[in-house]
Amino acid sequence: MEKETKLTKKIERLLKKLKQREFLHHFGPKKYQLKQHLLALLVMQICKLSLRRVENFLILVGIRVPTYSALCKSRKRIPIKIWNYLLKETVKFEVNSVAVDSTGFSRTNPSFHFLKRIDSKNPVKRYAKLSAFFDLPSRKFVAVKVRVKPRHDMKDVNYLLNQSFPTGNLFADSGYDAESLYEKCYMKKVQAFIKPKKNVKNGFYRRKQMKNYSEEIYHKRSLIESGFSALKRKYGGSVSGKSWRSVNSEIYLKVIAHNLNLASARFSTVPSFSQCLLNTFSFSFNEEVKLFYQKKRNRFGVPSVDFNFNCNFSCSYDYRVYSAGEGNFDFRFN
């Protein structure tokens, strides 16, 4: 059986490559190391927990972490330079073909009942905007830019290009159809596949780049939409932070967790064990477990069965049992 790499070891290796000091503040208290703060904040995003719950959960599994108030302060104090370095360490390859686009993260997560009760037709708060470079062959984010207020897409392109300039192709929608971007791509010998706007044909560099434009190749850009979808489905489409620094830290943590593939379990409507921590630092126990599964009516097209068997399994902290229809799971430990 292939040995699983623990999340703590991954964080230690990343910090070692960055040659980052052991503690975040040089003159501050030396009680908790930077890797302990990052571990708790990453687990918070992977399992979609609050600050209080992630503290209680990690203490429950025997991991020493800062208090929830210290975590709330540390995510604001970690500089953006460290987040960019950590993101770059998850992308150790030459960036050839990238797609650029932006998406939004809700800054609140109200229920539909609350929105109906207050008769609100618009969101309660403005969304946080994420602009990103997405590597198409590896399906990883190579550069990101976070804003707490909506801005035009072209505002963040220069920042993303400075972080990681592609060497092959650049894919973008018509929101990025600007002569300045065509010029930069032409000077770096990068082919830009940008969907042209209607009745916009002026520009020397635009005409140069449009000679090799192909509508069929342009549709590779849709892979970044799949990347945004996977990011939000696995780690949530909302952020709980109030300030710009906390929102920025949360979104960077989501992107880093996506690149490290820390929540790769597929979700299904069929009853199954929760595997939210299967690829992280899951603690396992091997005991004989009797699993009695009885189902009178199966809505998934499988005939009804009655059986019992013994098995050895490795399970994470989340012991929740899922039920559907009249079927149920029953655990009994010997």
C-alpha positions as CSV (number, residue, x, y, z in Angstrom):
1,M,0.0,0.0,0.0
2,E,1.4,3.3,-1.0
3,K,2.3,5.5,2.0
4,E,0.2,8.6,2.3
5,T,2.0,11.9,2.6
6,K,0.7,13.9,5.6
7,L,-0.3,17.5,5.2
8,T,2.1,18.6,7.9
9,K,5.0,17.1,6.0
10,K,3.9,19.0,2.8
11,I,3.8,22.3,4.7
12,E,7.2,21.7,6.2
13,R,8.7,21.0,2.8
14,L,7.1,24.1,1.3
15,L,8.4,26.3,4.0
16,K,11.9,24.7,3.8
17,K,12.0,25.5,0.1
18,L,11.1,29.1,0.9
19,K,13.8,29.3,3.6
20,Q,11.1,30.9,5.8
21,R,11.9,31.4,9.5
22,E,10.3,29.1,12.0
23,F,8.1,31.8,13.6
24,L,6.1,34.4,11.7
25,H,7.1,37.4,13.9
26,H,10.7,38.0,14.8
27,F,9.9,39.8,18.1
28,G,6.5,38.1,18.9
29,P,5.8,35.2,21.2
30,K,7.5,31.9,20.2
31,K,4.6,29.7,21.2
32,Y,3.3,28.4,17.9
33,Q,5.3,27.9,14.7
34,L,4.2,29.2,11.3
35,K,3.6,25.7,10.0
36,Q,1.1,25.2,12.8
37,H,-0.9,28.3,11.8
38,L,-0.8,27.2,8.1
39,L,-1.9,23.7,9.0
40,A,-4.9,24.9,10.9
41,L,-5.9,27.4,8.2
42,L,-5.6,24.8,5.4
43,V,-7.7,22.3,7.3
44,M,-10.3,25.0,7.9
45,Q,-10.7,25.4,4.1
46,I,-10.5,21.7,3.3
47,C,-13.2,20.7,5.7
48,K,-15.2,23.9,5.5
49,L,-15.0,24.6,9.2
50,S,-15.1,27.8,11.3
51,L,-12.2,29.0,13.3
52,R,-13.6,27.6,16.6
53,R,-14.4,24.2,15.0
54,V,-11.1,23.7,13.4
55,E,-9.4,24.4,16.7
56,N,-11.6,21.8,18.5
57,F,-11.2,19.3,15.7
58,L,-7.4,19.4,15.6
59,I,-7.2,19.2,19.4
60,L,-9.5,16.1,19.2
61,V,-7.1,14.3,16.8
62,G,-4.1,15.2,19.0
63,I,-2.6,18.1,17.0
64,R,-1.4,21.1,18.9
65,V,-2.6,24.3,17.2
66,P,-3.2,28.0,18.2
67,T,-6.5,29.2,19.5
68,Y,-9.2,30.4,17.2
69,S,-8.5,34.1,18.1
70,A,-4.8,33.6,17.2
71,L,-5.7,32.0,13.9
72,C,-8.0,34.9,13.1
73,K,-5.2,37.3,13.7
74,S,-2.5,35.3,11.9
75,R,-4.4,35.0,8.6
76,K,-4.4,38.8,8.5
77,R,-0.7,39.1,9.4
78,I,0.7,36.6,6.9
79,P,2.0,38.8,4.1
80,I,0.9,38.3,0.5
81,K,4.5,37.6,-0.5
82,I,4.4,34.3,1.5
83,W,1.1,33.3,-0.1
84,N,2.6,33.9,-3.6
85,Y,5.7,31.9,-2.7
86,L,3.6,29.0,-1.4
87,L,1.5,29.1,-4.6
88,K,4.6,29.1,-6.8
89,E,6.0,26.1,-5.0
90,T,2.9,24.1,-5.9
91,V,3.6,24.8,-9.6
92,K,7.1,23.5,-10.3
93,F,7.0,23.3,-14.1
94,E,7.3,25.5,-17.2
95,V,4.0,27.3,-17.8
96,N,3.2,26.9,-21.5
97,S,-0.6,27.3,-22.2
98,V,-2.7,29.2,-19.7
99,A,-6.2,30.6,-19.6
100,V,-7.1,33.8,-17.8
101,D,-10.5,34.6,-16.3
102,S,-12.2,35.8,-13.2
103,T,-14.9,34.6,-10.8
104,G,-16.6,35.7,-7.7
105,F,-16.8,34.4,-4.1
106,S,-19.7,35.4,-1.9
107,R,-18.7,37.3,1.2
108,T,-21.8,36.0,3.0
109,N,-23.6,32.7,2.9
110,P,-27.3,33.5,3.8
111,S,-30.0,30.9,3.5
112,F,-32.7,31.3,0.9
113,H,-35.3,31.6,3.7
114,F,-33.4,34.7,5.0
115,L,-33.3,36.3,1.6
116,K,-37.0,35.6,1.1
117,R,-37.8,37.0,4.6
118,I,-36.0,40.3,4.0
119,D,-37.4,40.4,0.4
120,S,-33.9,40.9,-1.1
121,K,-33.4,40.6,-4.8
122,N,-29.7,41.5,-4.7
123,P,-26.9,39.9,-2.8
124,V,-26.5,41.1,0.8
125,K,-22.8,42.1,0.2
126,R,-20.6,42.6,-2.8
127,Y,-18.6,39.5,-3.8
128,A,-14.9,39.1,-3.7
129,K,-13.3,38.8,-7.1
130,L,-10.6,36.3,-8.1
131,S,-8.6,36.7,-11.3
132,A,-6.4,33.8,-12.1
133,F,-4.0,32.2,-14.6
134,F,-4.9,28.5,-15.0
135,D,-2.5,26.1,-16.6
136,L,-4.4,23.9,-19.0
137,P,-2.2,20.7,-19.2
138,S,-1.8,20.4,-15.4
139,R,-5.2,21.9,-14.3
140,K,-3.5,24.1,-11.7
141,F,-3.7,27.7,-10.8
142,V,-0.3,29.4,-11.4
143,A,-1.1,33.0,-10.4
144,V,-4.0,34.7,-8.7
145,K,-5.2,38.2,-7.8
146,V,-7.9,38.9,-5.2
147,R,-10.0,42.0,-4.9
148,V,-12.9,42.7,-2.5
149,K,-14.7,45.0,-5.0
150,P,-15.6,44.3,-8.6
151,R,-13.2,45.8,-11.1
152,H,-12.7,45.4,-14.9
153,D,-10.9,42.2,-15.9
154,M,-8.0,44.1,-17.6
155,K,-7.1,45.7,-14.3
156,D,-5.4,42.5,-13.0
157,V,-3.8,41.2,-16.1
158,N,-0.5,43.1,-15.6
159,Y,-0.1,41.7,-12.1
160,L,-0.8,38.2,-13.3
161,L,1.7,38.5,-16.2
162,N,4.4,39.7,-13.7
163,Q,3.8,36.7,-11.5
164,S,3.9,34.1,-14.3
165,F,4.3,34.8,-18.0
166,P,3.3,31.9,-20.3
167,T,5.7,30.7,-23.0
168,G,3.2,29.3,-25.5
169,N,-0.5,30.3,-25.7
170,L,-2.8,32.6,-23.8
171,F,-6.6,32.0,-23.8
172,A,-9.1,34.6,-22.8
173,D,-12.6,35.8,-23.5
174,S,-13.7,39.1,-25.1
175,G,-13.3,40.9,-21.8
176,Y,-9.6,40.8,-22.3
177,D,-9.7,42.0,-25.9
178,A,-7.3,45.0,-25.6
179,E,-4.5,46.3,-27.7
180,S,-2.1,46.5,-24.7
181,L,-2.5,42.8,-24.0
182,Y,-2.0,41.9,-27.7
183,E,1.2,44.0,-27.7
184,K,2.7,42.3,-24.6
185,C,1.9,38.8,-26.0
186,Y,3.5,39.7,-29.4
187,M,6.7,41.1,-27.8
188,K,7.1,37.9,-25.7
189,K,6.3,35.7,-28.8
190,V,3.1,34.3,-27.1
191,Q,0.1,33.5,-29.3
192,A,-3.1,35.1,-27.9
193,F,-6.4,33.3,-28.5
194,I,-8.8,36.0,-27.4
195,K,-12.3,36.1,-28.6
196,P,-12.7,39.4,-30.5
197,K,-15.3,41.9,-29.7
198,K,-17.9,42.8,-32.3
199,N,-16.9,45.6,-34.8
200,V,-13.5,46.0,-33.2
201,K,-10.7,45.5,-35.7
202,N,-8.3,48.4,-35.2
203,G,-4.8,47.9,-33.7
204,F,-1.5,46.8,-35.2
205,Y,-0.8,44.0,-32.7
206,R,-4.4,42.9,-32.7
207,R,-4.3,42.2,-36.5
208,K,-1.0,40.4,-36.1
209,Q,-2.4,38.1,-33.4
210,M,-5.7,37.5,-35.2
211,K,-3.9,36.0,-38.2
212,N,-3.4,32.7,-36.2
213,Y,-6.7,32.9,-34.3
214,S,-8.7,29.7,-34.4
215,E,-12.2,29.4,-33.0
216,E,-11.7,25.7,-32.4
217,I,-8.5,26.1,-30.4
218,Y,-10.1,29.1,-28.5
219,H,-12.6,26.7,-26.9
220,K,-9.8,25.3,-24.7
221,R,-10.4,28.3,-22.6
222,S,-13.5,26.6,-21.1
223,L,-11.1,24.5,-19.0
224,I,-10.6,27.4,-16.6
225,E,-14.4,27.4,-16.0
226,S,-14.1,23.7,-14.9
227,G,-11.2,24.7,-12.6
228,F,-13.3,27.4,-10.9
229,S,-16.2,24.9,-10.6
230,A,-13.9,22.3,-9.0
231,L,-12.4,25.0,-6.6
232,K,-15.8,26.1,-5.4
233,R,-17.3,22.6,-5.1
234,K,-14.5,21.2,-3.1
235,Y,-13.6,24.2,-0.9
236,G,-16.7,26.4,-0.9
237,G,-17.9,29.3,-3.0
238,S,-18.0,31.8,-0.1
239,V,-15.5,33.4,2.3
240,S,-16.1,34.3,6.0
241,G,-13.5,37.0,6.3
242,K,-14.5,40.6,6.7
243,S,-11.3,42.5,5.9
244,W,-9.3,42.4,2.7
245,R,-6.4,40.6,4.2
246,S,-8.6,37.8,5.7
247,V,-10.5,37.4,2.4
248,N,-7.2,37.3,0.5
249,S,-5.8,34.6,2.8
250,E,-8.9,32.4,2.5
251,I,-8.9,32.4,-1.3
252,Y,-5.2,31.8,-1.5
253,L,-5.6,28.8,0.8
254,K,-8.4,27.4,-1.4
255,V,-6.2,27.7,-4.4
256,I,-3.1,26.1,-2.7
257,A,-5.3,23.2,-1.5
258,H,-6.6,22.7,-5.0
259,N,-3.1,22.6,-6.4
260,L,-2.0,20.1,-3.8
261,N,-5.1,18.1,-4.5
262,L,-6.0,17.8,-0.8
263,A,-9.7,17.0,-1.4
264,S,-9.8,14.7,-4.4
265,A,-12.6,12.5,-3.2
266,R,-15.5,12.4,-5.6
267,F,-19.0,13.0,-4.2
268,S,-22.0,10.8,-5.1
269,T,-25.7,10.5,-4.2
270,V,-25.1,6.9,-3.2
271,P,-24.7,6.5,0.6
272,S,-20.9,6.4,1.4
273,F,-18.4,7.3,4.1
274,S,-17.3,10.9,4.1
275,Q,-13.7,11.2,2.8
276,C,-13.0,14.8,3.3
277,L,-9.7,14.1,5.0
278,L,-8.7,10.9,3.2
279,N,-5.8,12.6,1.3
280,T,-4.7,14.8,4.2
281,F,-3.6,13.9,7.7
282,S,-6.2,11.2,8.4
283,F,-5.6,9.0,11.4
284,S,-6.6,5.4,11.0
285,F,-7.6,2.5,13.1
286,N,-7.9,-1.1,12.2
287,E,-10.7,-3.0,13.9
288,E,-13.1,-5.5,12.9
289,V,-16.3,-3.7,12.0
290,K,-19.6,-5.4,11.3
291,L,-21.6,-3.5,8.7
292,F,-25.2,-4.4,8.6
293,Y,-26.9,-3.0,5.5
294,Q,-30.6,-3.6,5.1
295,K,-32.7,-2.0,2.4
296,K,-36.3,-2.7,1.6
297,R,-36.5,-0.4,-1.3
298,N,-33.6,0.8,-3.5
299,R,-34.1,3.9,-5.6
300,F,-30.8,3.5,-7.4
301,G,-31.7,0.5,-9.5
302,V,-29.9,-2.2,-7.4
303,P,-31.9,-5.2,-6.1
304,S,-32.6,-5.3,-2.4
305,V,-30.1,-7.3,-0.5
306,D,-29.5,-8.5,3.1
307,F,-26.0,-9.3,4.1
308,N,-23.3,-8.8,6.7
309,F,-19.5,-9.1,6.5
310,N,-16.3,-8.1,8.3
311,C,-13.8,-5.7,6.9
312,N,-10.8,-3.6,7.9
313,F,-10.9,0.0,6.9
314,S,-9.1,3.4,7.4
315,C,-11.5,6.1,8.3
316,S,-11.1,9.9,9.0
317,Y,-12.6,11.9,11.8
318,D,-15.9,12.4,10.1
319,Y,-18.0,9.4,11.1
320,R,-21.3,10.7,9.8
321,V,-23.7,8.2,8.4
322,Y,-25.7,9.0,5.3
323,S,-29.1,7.5,4.6
324,A,-31.3,7.6,1.6
325,G,-34.9,6.5,1.5
326,E,-35.5,3.6,3.9
327,G,-31.9,2.3,3.7
328,N,-29.5,2.9,6.6
329,F,-26.1,2.0,7.9
330,D,-25.5,0.6,11.3
331,F,-22.0,0.5,12.9
332,R,-21.2,-2.0,15.7
333,F,-17.7,-2.2,17.2
334,N,-16.4,-5.3,18.9
